[in-house]
Each structure stands twice: as C-alpha cells, then as structure tokens.
Amino acid sequence: MALRVASAYRTVSTEAVLVVAELIPIENMVEERNMVYRTEGELDRAKKDARETVMRKWQERWESSEKGRWTRELISQIGAWKDRKHGEIDYYITQALTGHGSFMSYLKRIRKLAEDKCRYCEGVDTPRHTLFECERWDGRSIRMNLEVGEEVTAANMIQLACATKQGWDAVMGYVKGVVREKERRLRNYVEED
C-alpha cells in the first residue's frame, strides 16, 4: 500500500517508503490501538500519549535502520515530515527522496544501464549529484535558493520545504522539475541505444 501512496518503485525499502508515504508501520499502529484500548481515563489524553509513544518508537526504528540511507539523510525527523501542514508527494518527488528512479547510479545498480556517469558532466549521477552538485541545474537551483532565502542542501531541504507552503513550492517545485526533465531526457537516451 505504501508503494502506491508514495508512487514509489518496488525496489524502495519498506522503511523508506513508509516514511515518505507518512504511514506508521502496522505493528506500531496495532501497539497504539492496544495502548488506547487498555487505558482507563480520558480517551483523548490516552490517544495523544499512545501516538507520542508510537512516533518515538518509529523514529528510533528509522534511525537504526540500515536501509533507506538517502531517504533518512533527507528526512531525518519523521514527526516534522509527517506533521507538515502543506505539500503532497508525487512520483517525481518520491524518486528524489528515495534515490530510486531516473538516476544513472540507480539504473546501473539494477542493471538497466552499463554506466553511472551523469549525462551533463563528469560526475556520478546520484540523487545528491543531481539535486545539489550538477551544473546542469544551476539556473533552477539559484531560483529555488532565492525563493527560499538561503542555499538549499541535503541537510536542510526537508526542513525548508516543511516550514512554509512557499518553501514547499520552491523546493519541491525544483525537485519535481529536475526529476521530470531527467526522466524525459533519459527516455530519449534509452530509446537511442
């Protein structure tokens, strides 16, 4: 279900896709419901306490996971991601957040392409390279930074996107535009071979 909610490739780890899709793991949901069911007293307080406990445990699980490292680097705090008041994910944003998609390093890893070089420069085409290093996207990146009011990096991208609707529109508009363009050009590249 999380794969569909996030429009993610099936190669994305369960841990990462649950975070991107903002879906609490089922075992944690069961635990939350049991905590509320067993509570004697104010129901609203019990629900709030149970949710806080479950979110803390999910965060601990996320921090200790060996999978979804790129996603975890971007979305280190699940609560801030899940509690944002604006913005929806889509196919292109999910590719950028998971690293599974139109990146030569990913396509080489799954044996769809023989090399992982960027089509625009000499770097290895990873999500980090595409979003933060490749000169091909400098014009778009500069516009995004101006709209946000500071330089967007892997360390602050999600924080800036979640802070305001304007930040979300600027950051995720950039991400979506770059990944969409990469995918379009990649389709033409693959068809040429």
N, C-alpha and C positions, 0 to 999 in steps of 0.2 A: 504494500500500500504506500509506503514512504517513497518508493521509487516513482510512483505515479504522481504523488502530491508534489514532489520536487522536480518532476520531469528529468530524472537522472538516468544515466546509463546503468545497466545492471551490474557493472563492474565496480561501482562505488560501494564502499564498505557499509555495513549496516549502521555502525556507529556514526559515520559521517552523514549518511543520508537522513538519519533520524534527527540529527542536529539541524541540518539545512531545512528539512521539512517542518521543524519545530514540533515533532511528535515524540512525546515521552515514551521511553521503552515500555512495552506491555507489562513486564514484570514489575516495573516501578508503579505503573498505573494500578495494578492489582494490589500492590502494597498500600498505595494511597487509599484505595477504596476500603481495604480491610481496616486501616487505621481509623477512618471516619466511622465505619460501621461499629467498631468496638468502643467508640468514645461515648462516655456519659457526660452530658453537659451541653454547652452551647454548640450547636451544629456549625454555625458559621466560623467560629474560632477553631473547631476541630478540622474543618476543611482547609483553613488557612495554614494551620500547623502541619497538617499532612502534606500539603503542597510544598511547603518550605523544606520539609524533610526529604521529599522525593526529589526536588530540584537539587538539593545539596548532594544527594547520592548520585544523581545523574551527572552532575558536574565532576564529582570525584572519579566516576567511571570514565568520563570523557578525558580527563587529564591523565589517566593511567593507561589509556588505550594505545596500542602500538599501531593502530590503523587510522587512516584519515588525517595524517600529519599536516598536509597542506590546509585542509579544512580547519583543523584545530589551530593552526598558526593564525588564520584569519579570524575565526570565531572561537576565541579562547574562552569567553564567558557566555554560556548558554542562556542565562537569565536575561542579559542585556539584548541578545538576539531575539529571544522568544517574546520578550515584553515590549518590543518596539511598537509604536502606535501607527506606523505607516509603512508602506512598501510591501510589494509581493515579489516572490521569486518566480523565475520562469526558466525555460530550457537553457537560455544563454547564460544567465546569472549562475545557475547551478553548475554549468561547465566550469566557469571561472572559480567558483567556490570549492569545487571538488578536484579540479585538475583532470577530470575525465571528459574528453571531448576533442575539440579542434586544436590540439597541441601536438606538435611533432613528437615530443618525448613520450606522450601517452600512446600515440599511434604506433610508434616504434616498439614500445613495451608490449603492446597487444599484437604485434607482428603484422600490422596493416601497412607500414612503411619501413623501408630499409634504413633510413637515417632520421636523426632528430634535429637537424640544423634548421634554424629559422630561415624562412623564405626571404626575409628582408635584410638580414645582417648575418654576421658570422657566429652569433650566439646559439646556444642550445635552446630550442623552443619549449620552454616550460611555462606554466601559468605565471610564475613570478617574472620571467623574462618578458612575456607578452604584456602584462599589465603595468610593469614598473621599470623595465630596462630598455626595451626595443625602441629605437629611434623612429621607427615607422609610425608610432602612435603619439609622438611628442606633441603635435598640434592639439589633438584631442585631450591629452593629459594636461597640458597647460591650461586649456579652457576649464577643465574639471577643477584643477587646483585653484584657479581664480574664483570660480563659483563657490567653492567650499571655504576659501580664505586661508588655506595652508596646503603644504605638499602632502598628497595622499600617498601613504606607504602601506606595505603589507601589515605593519604593526598597528596602524590607525584606521585602515579602510572601513572596517565594520563599525567601529566607534563613531566615525564621522557620518557614515550612512544612517546609522540608527538614531543619531542625535536629533535631526530635524528632517522634515519632508524635503526641504531644499537640498540638504546634504544627501539624502537618499536619491533624489532625482539626478543630482550631479554625478555622484559616484556610480550608481548602478546604471545610469544612462551611458556613461563612459564604458563600463564593463560590457553592457549589452551590445553597444555599438561596435566595440572592438571584436568581441567574440563572433557576432553575426557576420562582420566583414571577413574575418579569418575563415569562418566556415564556408562562406560563399566562394572565396578565393581557393580554399582547399579543395572544394568540389571540382572546380575548374582544373586544378593541378592534377588531381587523381584521374580525371577524365582524359587529360592529355597523355598520361602514361599508357 
